[in-house]
């Protein structure tokens, strides 16, 4: 078993594809981590904005959460329909381009791609950030930890979608179980206590209010912040093809499970925050504690359960990136199918996943992590815009889809999707405006740049295709022998082999020899005459021509290239075949002893040549 | 003018070689900086070891210097004869290998090469060290300054030997003029004062003696330390060919001038140190001051002259490396001529210098500087051994040379060289023993390692040569057409071009197509039949065969490689020519959109192939 097999797993034949398909159980860790992880920061993000209101702010958290859950339900409903309508996957991109045209499709794709890149960087660094704030001695290793997690997730994803599902199952289900357990326990206690439960570990008292009444803009911003909890809803729709047959119901069941759990979590957290009077603490300030930490401590105390729950939250935060790894390559593949991205994104690697997309995502996210030193707080504002833009395009696309379907039921759905499109569009706008100066303007530059890139790529492919297009049948030509140029250094076995081949190609062979500094050509000429010319003349065969090329600047290759180019000009329409004998070493370190002239000569000929010049490698293998 | 021309100078044709030759004036900065720079640290190194004797130690500096100068004179005399005997250059290596055999020659070469590498690293970091101790604010930039100077010296040397001479003339001659001026002025003052001149700026008082009587071993070590002043004497002998005609007298005059100046400096410094009572201060300890600094201050005071002198000393220390840059590539070239080093060291670059050797030296010295952070004190003990080993081999070689010459005069010279060989051999031994535990053991490992490497290289070249050797004349074979395999993707202009060429090569053409995932081959087959088969059949020409290769693991190239290898096995003795059509992009960034399959396929075929498989690139140029 090679090291590569050990690291990435043995290659899987396409024929065994079925065994790589996943069900709901693996589907939740693969596609659901982004959405579920949102529960850990969505409510917190909303509550943080309500901080100026003090305890009074808690009054708003339940209605805001209701709005978010309602919007989430609409988007969920839309993607559930998308899965049925587009079982080939591709999600927002496919829906938008098929129903609204290629440009809106690309807009959705670009938005999603940027969203996914940011999810990876921000998700990993959020998990590591929470870890190092719990274990401060790890602080100097922040970037190293981020990159190690990135490497791990990349590696697991390269090993195939099924292995990914199995690998991340444990942290996912521990997270779901502990958080749902906390919520259930807390709700029961709260109901028994008539809505005013006594916390086991009391949360810190809220700071006094600095603002008396909540303005509309503040509430809108809080709502927009809380909407980050919705990112990741689209994930399943991009990967329908990875599900076991019957794939549509399987994918739908997975999506329903993920969103169902998420809604319970969001509702539960909002209710309990209100019931226990948990107000956010200011991030970065001394005494900061996350809302979930306070909540779990209030419901269950700071025992073993608390630590298991918090650990699983950290793990899920860091593993959110996994959803992006599942989806980014699939979006790239769908876009590359239409030639808007390099075709290499279309091919599945050894483990039946789109390895190229995985590697590109890891590389870009890795660069972001390095640039920001593993602390990506400044990227957070950029983060939800892409997702909401994609939601909007996708739902607008579904409106078009239902319109074309026609019928009463379709009109019903159409209205829901139209409402969803408007709501998510407005949310995208609110996020953009609210966060514009904090960095969201970067997205406003990145998305058009990515669009321009994709259009350029497509134009290039189209032009190449047009240029190569041959509508005609094969034109038969009189088979004319090429002019053969042979790079000749001295008489030896390599030269003999090359000459023998040259003579089978054509009677017109030019053996070119570049004379080195101070070289006297006596030996060269006498060998040529006795070893080459004599036997050929004796048997009446055509004789090759020995051409000695001077090299005033001591270059060993460019005189050959110039000679070939001149020859081609002097014989218009005639093919010139350049024979390059090449010593092949069996051990790599022997290459250090070679001048690598054969490789260089071939590259120069192809770089400076034209369609009438072909380059022939004649390898000679050393024992 | 391209950026490369601007940086490295325009290429110089071999025909204009004469204008690149140098005379004595440029020869001193090119070959003399190592030797002259030694004056700045040789006496200091000897005096430092006399420190335990306090003022009483000064009694020994004059006799020790006399010994060093005597040895220097013998070595000088030997190399002066070497220049005349071996006007082709190559110095110690050539002398030792021609007179003592290849192994002693390689020993001399290995010793010199290691010496030169160390001269570069130690020289530059000594200069920068002196600079940062004068301007402490530069201390954090030590490594950066070292690398900048290394880059500068490398660049100047790549621009040719003449430019190097001109570039470093100013610091060299300022150094010589100011130091000789100081010595002359000091000697005159001392003689006028009856041997007891009054210092203008008094040197610090010597510490009280910790040892009363100088032991023999202490004096030997002091002598050995002082002998570092002799490194660089061999430099001119390696580069005789760079001198203008008549080159032997010109080279000899250059060597005589360098050594003459050096002897005056060494004698003057020893006399003045004694006369002014200048005792070394402990390096690294507070209040450290170099001997030359104290001496110049004592003779001339701390005025403008002092600062000019000290600045020129710093410059010459840092530029000592230049001698290594002049000689290392020439030694490598001489060794490579005999195939003990890769042949690439034999070729002169665009400015008629051995660029490869310059770059290798810069790279190794750069790595050393980076590893030691620009402070190479720990390398100093390794430093003189190489030089003295080379001196010994070279003088022993000259003994052999004179022996073969015969005659009365030769016997005379032979005795001098034999004495020199013994003296330098003993000195090498003293240095090795005295410094063994301080790091000289590294040299004892490095030199044999380098020897082993050189012998391995030569063995590889010899084996290759034997393997390729063809004593016979060209064997004529019945010209048999090769089997042609054509990598075929779809019908387009590239495929048409490739098929046309394939048909000129052979009537047996296999067009191989790797079927992609889910590919239905209907279009492929219908196009093949209508566009290719139909016109060929109509004209009665042989039809190529379309071979569809399955790819269970989705690989696009390895099925082709396997097919080619199987075909070769099935047709023993028959050549298989693989045609690889290749799209050539006119803009480099378009390569990002390509899958680079053509390059990969060619590399795989050559890597896994055998002598019966030739690879043909058919470039197609996109507009």
Interface residues (C-beta under 8 A of the other chain):
Chain A: X11 X12 X13 X14 X15 X342 X343 X344 X347 X348 X349 X350 X457 X460 X461 X464 X467 X468 X469 X470 X472 X473 X474 X475 X476 X477 X479 X480 X481 X482 X491 X492 X493 X494 X495 X496 X497 X499 X500 X501 X503 X504 X505 X517 X530 X531 X532 X534 X535 X536 X539 X541 X551 X552 X553 X554 X556 X575 X577 X582 X583 X584 X590 X592 X593 X594 X595 X602 X606 X607 X609 X610 X611 X613 X614 X615 X616 X617 X618 X619 X620 X621 X622 X623
Chain B: X11 X12 X13 X14 X15 X342 X343 X344 X347 X348 X349 X350 X457 X460 X461 X464 X467 X468 X469 X470 X472 X473 X474 X475 X476 X477 X479 X480 X481 X482 X491 X492 X493 X494 X495 X496 X497 X499 X500 X501 X503 X504 X505 X517 X530 X531 X532 X534 X535 X536 X539 X541 X551 X552 X553 X554 X556 X575 X577 X582 X583 X584 X590 X592 X593 X594 X595 X602 X606 X607 X609 X610 X611 X613 X614 X615 X616 X617 X618 X619 X620 X621 X622 X623
